[in-house]
Amino acid sequence: MKRFSIRLLSLGCAFFLLSAGYQSPDLNNALRLAGKNRAELEKVLAHYAAAPDTLKLNAARFLIENMPGHYSYNRAGMELFAEQAMPVIRSNASTESKQKSLEEISTSLTDRISVEQDVKTVTADYLIYSIDDAFRLWREEPYATHLDFDEFCEYLLPYKVVDPQPLDYWRDTLRHTFDAMQCRLINSEDYSYNNLYIARAANQKMKKEMKPSWSGSYGGFSFLGASLLGKTPFGTCDDYAIASVRSCGAKAFR
């Protein structure tokens, strides 16, 4: 009976998605590649199909259609690394000593940190959160309100900036870094709609908090989760650039 109910639910979801009129070859391909995770993606589509804001449904389709081929470090493994790395970062040890310790920690966790396909692992809750928050930024932040929908999808909507960024809640973790600075610029008529000044402000603050002088990796993997990225006083040039952009909730500035 339970298996029969699950089959009925799956058939009902499939019929709903088809009748809603938003099937496409790319969407069908993504749902097929999702395998057991297909139900999570269908939850997202059903959620926005029932919502009054049709743009959010189009945004969900855009993300899911483009999801195949993208991958992330598994969240549990990166959280374990962060738990062990935080005491090192907060210590009074030299930068060189911290770098060595982080490499030793990450090397010891290589069997716990894996790369997973986004389409097979992303949850409905995470994707809905990401879409809703991106729309909030688009409609409330002066540096983003001028974007049209296509530009929004390209620069502000993505739930991640680069592979293999772990699927953590990076918008919430990093946005406070520049809240005060953004408010100061937004209150200035000259700068409030100028992305160049927002980017410069973010870069100036990052220069004081992270020194992009390290060219190594973290013992076998090359990307930190958001909880560490904003606190580590050193990193690669990529870390520096990504932390700066991600703190403003964006993929890139135009």
KOLFI-892863 format. One record per residue (C-alpha): x, y, z. Coordinates in pm, 1 decimal. Example, Ala and Ser with C-alpha at 12.3 -4.5 7.8 and 13.67 -1.06 7.14 Angstrom:
2
<u->1230.0; v->-450.0; w->780.0> $
<u->1367.0; v->-106.0; w->714.0> $
//
This chain:
254
<u->0.0; v->0.0; w->0.0> $
<u->282.3; v->239.9; w->88.8> $
<u->464.8; v->170.5; w->-238.4> $
<u->139.4; v->214.0; w->-429.4> $
<u->81.8; v->552.9; w->-261.6> $
<u->431.2; v->668.9; w->-350.6> $
<u->374.6; v->570.6; w->-713.4> $
<u->45.9; v->761.3; w->-719.6> $
<u->218.7; v->1066.8; w->-573.7> $
<u->494.9; v->1047.3; w->-835.6> $
<u->242.2; v->1014.1; w->-1116.2> $
<u->44.5; v->1303.9; w->-974.6> $
<u->355.7; v->1524.1; w->-961.6> $
<u->449.3; v->1429.6; w->-1317.4> $
<u->98.2; v->1510.3; w->-1441.9> $
<u->98.3; v->1838.3; w->-1250.5> $
<u->432.2; v->1944.9; w->-1395.1> $
<u->322.7; v->1858.0; w->-1748.0> $
<u->-15.4; v->2028.1; w->-1718.7> $
<u->144.1; v->2340.1; w->-1567.2> $
<u->301.8; v->2404.9; w->-1905.3> $
<u->664.7; v->2442.3; w->-1803.6> $
<u->820.1; v->2124.7; w->-1935.8> $
<u->1117.1; v->2172.3; w->-2168.0> $
<u->1391.7; v->1942.8; w->-2302.3> $
<u->1649.2; v->2095.6; w->-2068.1> $
<u->1417.9; v->2068.5; w->-1768.2> $
<u->1327.1; v->1708.8; w->-1851.8> $
<u->1695.9; v->1625.5; w->-1885.0> $
<u->1778.8; v->1777.4; w->-1546.4> $
<u->1493.0; v->1592.9; w->-1377.3> $
<u->1606.0; v->1267.4; w->-1538.8> $
<u->1965.8; v->1316.2; w->-1427.3> $
<u->1852.0; v->1393.7; w->-1072.7> $
<u->1758.4; v->1030.0; w->-1019.6> $
<u->1638.8; v->978.9; w->-662.9> $
<u->1665.4; v->1353.5; w->-602.1> $
<u->1405.4; v->1429.8; w->-868.5> $
<u->1133.7; v->1464.6; w->-606.2> $
<u->1323.1; v->1752.8; w->-442.2> $
<u->1342.4; v->1944.9; w->-768.8> $
<u->976.8; v->1878.6; w->-843.9> $
<u->887.1; v->2018.5; w->-500.6> $
<u->1053.2; v->2345.4; w->-598.3> $
<u->863.9; v->2364.7; w->-928.3> $
<u->533.2; v->2278.2; w->-762.9> $
<u->596.2; v->2535.3; w->-488.9> $
<u->639.9; v->2820.2; w->-735.0> $
<u->372.8; v->2696.6; w->-976.5> $
<u->125.4; v->2757.3; w->-695.3> $
<u->270.1; v->3100.9; w->-612.0> $
<u->134.6; v->3428.2; w->-758.9> $
<u->481.3; v->3545.5; w->-866.2> $
<u->537.9; v->3376.0; w->-1202.4> $
<u->892.1; v->3512.4; w->-1228.7> $
<u->997.6; v->3287.3; w->-941.6> $
<u->879.0; v->2981.6; w->-1134.7> $
<u->1083.7; v->3093.1; w->-1434.5> $
<u->1381.3; v->3145.9; w->-1204.5> $
<u->1344.0; v->2796.4; w->-1059.1> $
<u->1332.7; v->2650.3; w->-1409.4> $
<u->1645.3; v->2846.6; w->-1504.7> $
<u->1842.3; v->2709.7; w->-1208.9> $
<u->1728.9; v->2349.8; w->-1253.1> $
<u->1781.8; v->2349.2; w->-1629.5> $
<u->2138.6; v->2470.4; w->-1581.5> $
<u->2218.3; v->2253.2; w->-1280.5> $
<u->2359.3; v->1944.0; w->-1462.1> $
<u->2737.9; v->1956.2; w->-1481.2> $
<u->2777.9; v->2153.1; w->-1158.2> $
<u->2914.0; v->1992.0; w->-844.0> $
<u->2991.1; v->2079.6; w->-482.5> $
<u->3188.1; v->1957.1; w->-184.3> $
<u->2954.7; v->1767.2; w->44.1> $
<u->2822.4; v->1994.3; w->314.8> $
<u->2873.2; v->1751.3; w->604.7> $
<u->3242.3; v->1709.2; w->523.3> $
<u->3302.1; v->2082.9; w->496.0> $
<u->3119.6; v->2147.2; w->823.1> $
<u->3344.9; v->1892.9; w->993.6> $
<u->3649.7; v->2069.1; w->852.5> $
<u->3518.1; v->2406.1; w->972.5> $
<u->3462.9; v->2267.2; w->1321.9> $
<u->3825.0; v->2154.5; w->1345.0> $
<u->3970.1; v->2453.5; w->1161.0> $
<u->3802.9; v->2732.7; w->1357.8> $
<u->4022.6; v->2695.7; w->1671.4> $
<u->4330.3; v->2714.9; w->1447.9> $
<u->4207.4; v->3029.3; w->1273.1> $
<u->4125.7; v->3198.0; w->1604.2> $
<u->4460.4; v->3109.7; w->1760.7> $
<u->4756.4; v->3345.8; w->1797.5> $
<u->4977.8; v->3124.2; w->1582.6> $
<u->5164.6; v->3266.5; w->1285.1> $
<u->5005.3; v->3266.7; w->940.7> $
<u->5249.9; v->3001.1; w->823.7> $
<u->5162.0; v->2779.7; w->1120.6> $
<u->4789.0; v->2822.1; w->1057.8> $
<u->4828.2; v->2732.8; w->691.3> $
<u->5019.6; v->2416.2; w->780.4> $
<u->4761.9; v->2315.7; w->1041.1> $
<u->4472.1; v->2366.8; w->799.2> $
<u->4642.7; v->2153.5; w->537.0> $
<u->4700.6; v->1878.7; w->794.3> $
<u->4334.9; v->1889.5; w->901.4> $
<u->4201.2; v->1881.8; w->547.9> $
<u->4437.4; v->1600.5; w->450.6> $
<u->4309.0; v->1394.1; w->743.8> $
<u->3952.3; v->1446.4; w->618.8> $
<u->3999.3; v->1365.5; w->251.9> $
<u->3789.5; v->1050.2; w->288.8> $
<u->3507.8; v->1254.0; w->446.2> $
<u->3504.2; v->1535.0; w->190.1> $
<u->3368.1; v->1431.1; w->-147.1> $
<u->3243.7; v->1602.7; w->-461.5> $
<u->2875.6; v->1552.6; w->-539.3> $
<u->2657.5; v->1647.6; w->-834.3> $
<u->2425.9; v->1936.4; w->-745.0> $
<u->2135.0; v->1792.1; w->-940.5> $
<u->2153.9; v->1475.3; w->-728.3> $
<u->2194.0; v->1641.3; w->-388.6> $
<u->2038.7; v->1990.3; w->-369.7> $
<u->1731.7; v->2002.1; w->-147.1> $
<u->1403.5; v->2178.1; w->-213.3> $
<u->1436.4; v->2384.8; w->104.5> $
<u->1781.0; v->2509.7; w->4.6> $
<u->1679.2; v->2604.0; w->-349.3> $
<u->1360.5; v->2779.0; w->-236.7> $
<u->1554.5; v->2973.7; w->25.4> $
<u->1813.1; v->3077.4; w->-233.5> $
<u->1554.5; v->3187.7; w->-490.1> $
<u->1346.8; v->3384.8; w->-239.0> $
<u->1652.8; v->3560.6; w->-97.3> $
<u->1784.7; v->3649.0; w->-443.2> $
<u->1450.5; v->3805.4; w->-531.8> $
<u->1455.5; v->4002.8; w->-207.4> $
<u->1796.8; v->4145.6; w->-294.4> $
<u->1686.8; v->4222.2; w->-649.6> $
<u->1380.7; v->4414.5; w->-535.1> $
<u->1523.3; v->4588.4; w->-227.9> $
<u->1892.6; v->4662.1; w->-285.5> $
<u->1957.4; v->4976.3; w->-495.9> $
<u->2269.9; v->4820.9; w->-649.4> $
<u->2053.5; v->4542.7; w->-797.9> $
<u->1714.6; v->4693.7; w->-879.3> $
<u->1824.9; v->4815.3; w->-1222.6> $
<u->1891.0; v->4460.1; w->-1348.9> $
<u->1644.0; v->4313.4; w->-1594.4> $
<u->1527.3; v->3953.6; w->-1544.9> $
<u->1791.3; v->3796.1; w->-1769.7> $
<u->2067.0; v->3989.3; w->-1592.0> $
<u->1918.5; v->3894.4; w->-1256.8> $
<u->1927.2; v->3525.6; w->-1351.6> $
<u->2288.4; v->3552.3; w->-1459.8> $
<u->2436.2; v->3763.4; w->-1179.9> $
<u->2219.3; v->3752.0; w->-867.6> $
<u->2002.8; v->3439.9; w->-880.4> $
<u->2267.7; v->3160.1; w->-880.6> $
<u->2268.8; v->2956.2; w->-559.4> $
<u->2648.4; v->2933.7; w->-581.1> $
<u->2932.5; v->3129.2; w->-737.3> $
<u->3178.6; v->2863.6; w->-845.4> $
<u->3232.5; v->2487.9; w->-837.7> $
<u->3294.3; v->2316.2; w->-599.3> $
<u->3146.1; v->2565.9; w->-351.8> $
<u->2958.6; v->2370.3; w->-82.9> $
<u->2583.0; v->2423.5; w->-69.2> $
<u->2586.4; v->2623.3; w->252.7> $
<u->2377.8; v->2925.9; w->344.6> $
<u->2646.5; v->3167.5; w->230.5> $
<u->2414.6; v->3464.2; w->175.8> $
<u->2317.8; v->3473.7; w->544.0> $
<u->2671.5; v->3401.5; w->663.6> $
<u->2854.1; v->3667.1; w->462.8> $
<u->2605.7; v->3947.6; w->403.6> $
<u->2662.9; v->4114.4; w->742.6> $
<u->3023.3; v->4182.6; w->642.0> $
<u->2927.8; v->4481.3; w->432.1> $
<u->2585.7; v->4581.1; w->565.1> $
<u->2705.8; v->4903.8; w->726.0> $
<u->2918.7; v->5001.6; w->428.6> $
<u->2639.8; v->4936.8; w->182.0> $
<u->2397.4; v->5145.4; w->386.4> $
<u->2642.0; v->5435.1; w->387.5> $
<u->2678.0; v->5417.9; w->9.5> $
<u->2308.0; v->5370.3; w->-50.5> $
<u->2237.7; v->5686.9; w->146.6> $
<u->2459.4; v->5876.3; w->-94.3> $
<u->2279.0; v->5990.8; w->-408.4> $
<u->2602.3; v->5972.9; w->-606.4> $
<u->2681.6; v->5610.5; w->-523.4> $
<u->2355.4; v->5435.4; w->-436.5> $
<u->2302.5; v->5281.8; w->-782.1> $
<u->2666.2; v->5246.7; w->-879.6> $
<u->2790.6; v->4886.8; w->-863.0> $
<u->3149.8; v->5000.5; w->-914.2> $
<u->3151.3; v->5183.4; w->-581.2> $
<u->2988.3; v->4890.6; w->-402.9> $
<u->3257.1; v->4658.5; w->-542.2> $
<u->3534.2; v->4900.6; w->-445.2> $
<u->3396.0; v->4930.1; w->-93.4> $
<u->3384.8; v->4552.1; w->-57.8> $
<u->3739.4; v->4517.5; w->-187.8> $
<u->3875.7; v->4783.5; w->47.2> $
<u->3724.1; v->4610.8; w->348.6> $
<u->3850.2; v->4270.1; w->234.1> $
<u->4205.8; v->4404.6; w->204.9> $
<u->4202.6; v->4466.1; w->578.4> $
<u->4066.9; v->4123.1; w->666.9> $
<u->4216.4; v->3879.2; w->414.5> $
<u->4560.6; v->3887.1; w->258.5> $
<u->4546.5; v->3722.0; w->-85.7> $
<u->4907.3; v->3610.8; w->-67.7> $
<u->4876.6; v->3234.6; w->-37.7> $
<u->4893.8; v->3029.9; w->-356.0> $
<u->4835.4; v->2686.9; w->-206.6> $
<u->4530.4; v->2470.7; w->-146.8> $
<u->4379.9; v->2340.1; w->173.0> $
<u->4543.8; v->1999.1; w->168.0> $
<u->4375.0; v->1844.4; w->-133.4> $
<u->4071.1; v->2065.2; w->-180.0> $
<u->4060.4; v->2425.3; w->-286.0> $
<u->3749.4; v->2591.4; w->-150.5> $
<u->3634.4; v->2698.7; w->194.6> $
<u->3277.2; v->2712.1; w->317.0> $
<u->3124.4; v->3048.9; w->400.6> $
<u->3166.2; v->3007.0; w->776.6> $
<u->3544.8; v->3009.6; w->734.4> $
<u->3582.6; v->3223.3; w->424.2> $
<u->3491.3; v->3539.1; w->608.1> $
<u->3719.5; v->3466.4; w->904.1> $
<u->4039.5; v->3325.4; w->752.6> $
<u->4304.1; v->3603.1; w->740.7> $
<u->4475.4; v->3456.5; w->434.2> $
<u->4381.9; v->3277.5; w->115.6> $
<u->4419.7; v->3257.5; w->-257.8> $
<u->4326.0; v->3539.6; w->-494.0> $
<u->4015.5; v->3339.1; w->-582.4> $
<u->3917.2; v->3323.6; w->-214.5> $
<u->3958.3; v->3699.8; w->-190.1> $
<u->3747.8; v->3776.4; w->-496.5> $
<u->3476.2; v->3524.0; w->-418.6> $
<u->3440.2; v->3633.6; w->-56.2> $
<u->3404.8; v->3994.4; w->-165.5> $
<u->3140.2; v->3924.6; w->-428.1> $
<u->2949.6; v->3663.4; w->-229.9> $
<u->2917.4; v->3893.1; w->70.4> $
<u->2698.0; v->4116.9; w->-144.7> $
<u->2479.5; v->3823.1; w->-249.0> $
<u->2591.7; v->3825.0; w->-608.7> $
<u->2774.8; v->3612.1; w->-861.1> $
<u->2947.9; v->3908.7; w->-1020.0> $
<u->2909.3; v->4280.9; w->-1070.8> $
<u->2848.8; v->4443.3; w->-1407.1> $
//
